[in-house]
Amino acid sequence: MPIMLALFTMFRSPLRLSVLFSQWCGWRTPLLFWNGSRGGVAPLAALAFIPLLGLTGAAVDYSEALAARTAMQSALDSTALAVAKQDLSGTQKPGQAQQFFNAVFVRPNVQNVAINADSTTASGATSVKLSASGFINTTFLGALGIPTINIAAQSSALASSDGLGCILSLSRSAPSAISVNGSASVALNNCSLYDNSSDVSAFGVGGSASVSALSIGVVGGASYSSSNVTTTGGVTTGGAVIADPYADVTFAAFSGCSENKFSVKSTMTIDPGVYCNGFTVNAGAILTLNPGVYYIDQGTFSVNGGATISGQGVTLVFTSSTGDNWATASINGSATINLTAPIAGPTAGIVILGDSQIPTGTTFKFNGGASQYLGGAVYIPTGAISYSGGTGTSASCTQIVGDTVSFTGNSNVAVNCSSYRVRPFSAMALRLAS
C-alpha cells in the first residue's frame, strides 16, 4: 500500500500516469501510447486507476477507524458497568471512570481521547451515561486532504439492588451453610435468601421441609427438589458473594458487671447494663427490657418455655470480657419473645449482635416458635444460628445474618422494615441500558 500511495502522489495527471502505464504495457514511447490507435483503451484504464487507488486507500483508513471505534465501544461498555457498580456500592471516587477506561482501552493510534461521565443514584439504583471521543491520523486519505477521522462512542449502564435480603450465611466454605430439614416450613415473606458458601451442597432442603422466598442465591451448589422450594425469582447457583452488610458495626467498650448470674422468676423490668456469667428467664416469668444496649458477658442467655420477654429499642450484645466462655443464646419453644432494635446509635437496626471474636460455629438457638418476634437484624457473623419462629405477618421485620443458618420447625421471616434501620442487602443486577 505505501508503494501505491507513492505512485499516486508522483503521477497525479492522466498523462503522467498513462506514460507509466504504457511503459508497463511494453509500448516504445508514451506518445505512441497516448495517440496510437492500438492503445486507445489504455488512457481509460489509467484514468480508472486513480479512483481505484483512492477507494483502496479510503477502505484501509476507514477499516482502521472502524476497528478503533469498536474497541472504544467495548472499553466504554466495560467502564459504564464498573462505574454503575461502584456508584451503587458507594465506592466510586472522582476520576475512576477515566482511569478504568484508560486501563482497558489500549489503542496508541487513537489521539486526543476524552471521556465524559454522568451518573445518578437514587432508590437503590444507579444510572450511568458515558461518552468517549478521539481521532486517528489517516495514511491514504491524507493525500486527498482528509488528515484525520474522528471516532466516538456512547454507553449507558444500570445497576440496581432491591435490598430485600432477609437471610444471609457468611461462611465461604461450609457445607449446608443454610439448611432446612425435617418437617420445617420456612416462609420468607417478600424477601430473599443468600448463601455465600462455595461448597457443592451449600444450600439444602431435605425431608418434607419446604421453603418459599422471593429468590434464592447461592455461591456454591444447592440440593433441593422443585416440590419443596417455591420462589418468584428462582434459585441461582454459582452466584456472587453478598457483602456483609454490618461488617463495620462496633459496640462501645464496657466494664464491670451490673448483675452476675442474673435470673428472673417473676415479673420484672430492668435497665441496660452488663450481665455477667449467664442470664436466665424462667418459665412463667415476665421480663421487660427498657431501651438500650444489654451486654451479655459470658454464659448463656436462656429463655425457658412459658417465659415472656419484651422490649423496644433494645440490642443484646453477646461477648466476653475475658476472651473465654463466650456468651451464647438459647430461646426455647413456647417462649414469648417480642424485642425490637433501636433506630439510632451505633447498633441501630440490630436487635441481636454477636461479637466478631466469638469462635466460628458457636451455637445460638432462637427457637421460640410462633410467639417469637425479633424485630431488626439478628447479626452474629461467626455464629451457627438455629432459628424457628416469626409471626408470619407482612408487618414484621427480621433479618438473620450468621456464619451458618439452620431452620427447625415453622419459621416466618419478612423485611417490611420501613420503621427500622436495618441495612439492605441483595444481589446486584447490573446491565447495559439500551
Secondary structure, DSSP 8 states (H G I E B T S, - for coil): -HHHHHHHHH--SHHHHHHHHHHHHT-S-HHHHHH-GGGTTHHHHHHHHHHHHHHHHHHHHHHHHHHHHHHHHHHHHHHHHHHHHHHHHT---TTHHHHHHHHH---TTEEEEEEEEEEEEETTEEEEEEEEEEEEE-SSGGGGT--EEEEEEEEEEEEE----EEEEE--SS-TTSEEE-TT-EEEEET-EEEE---STTSEEE-TT-EEEES-EEESS-EE--TTTEEESS-EE-S------TTTT-------S-SEEEEEE-SEEEE-SEEEEEEEEE-TT-EEEE-SEEEEEESSEEEE-TT-EEEESSEEEEEE-SSSSS--EEEE-TT-EEEEE--SSSTTTTEEEEE-TTS-TTEEEEEEEETTEEEEEEEEEEEEEEEEEE----TT-BEEEEEEEEEE-SEEEEEB--TTS--------EEEE--
